[in-house]
């Protein structure tokens, strides 16, 4: 679900239908487990966690929003570009058998995507990109 453009778009659309708002402060995807966690604004200074595994499980409690946790619009995330970055992650981190361990989408002043990939032995790295999928930094594996 979280590794194809169609699956990501479906997830985004279901999120907006369920919560009525595309703004979140953080999205973490775990493609191999087909799960995600998100943080959304509950109030201007508080956030609420939502875990996703098939459906949405919203936390009953809220927590204070950190000053660097800024909201971003899920609809600004280019899901086709993100799926492409995940598919090419092994070549970016220069580990042939690497697969995506997790993806973080956040806004700490500038919205960004971080794609982490590693092989079964933990060799890996990450790439950083814009929400449009433009790679801005690569940190490959260094033995």
Buried (B, 14 or more C-beta within 10 A) or exposed (E): BBBBBEBBBBBBEEBBEEBEEBBBBBBBBBBEEBBBBBBBBBEEEEBBBBBBEEEBEEBEEBEEBEEEBBBBEBBEBBBEBBBEBBEBBBBBBBBEEBBBBBBBBBBEEEBBBBBBBBBEEEBBBBBBBBBEBEBEEBBBBEE
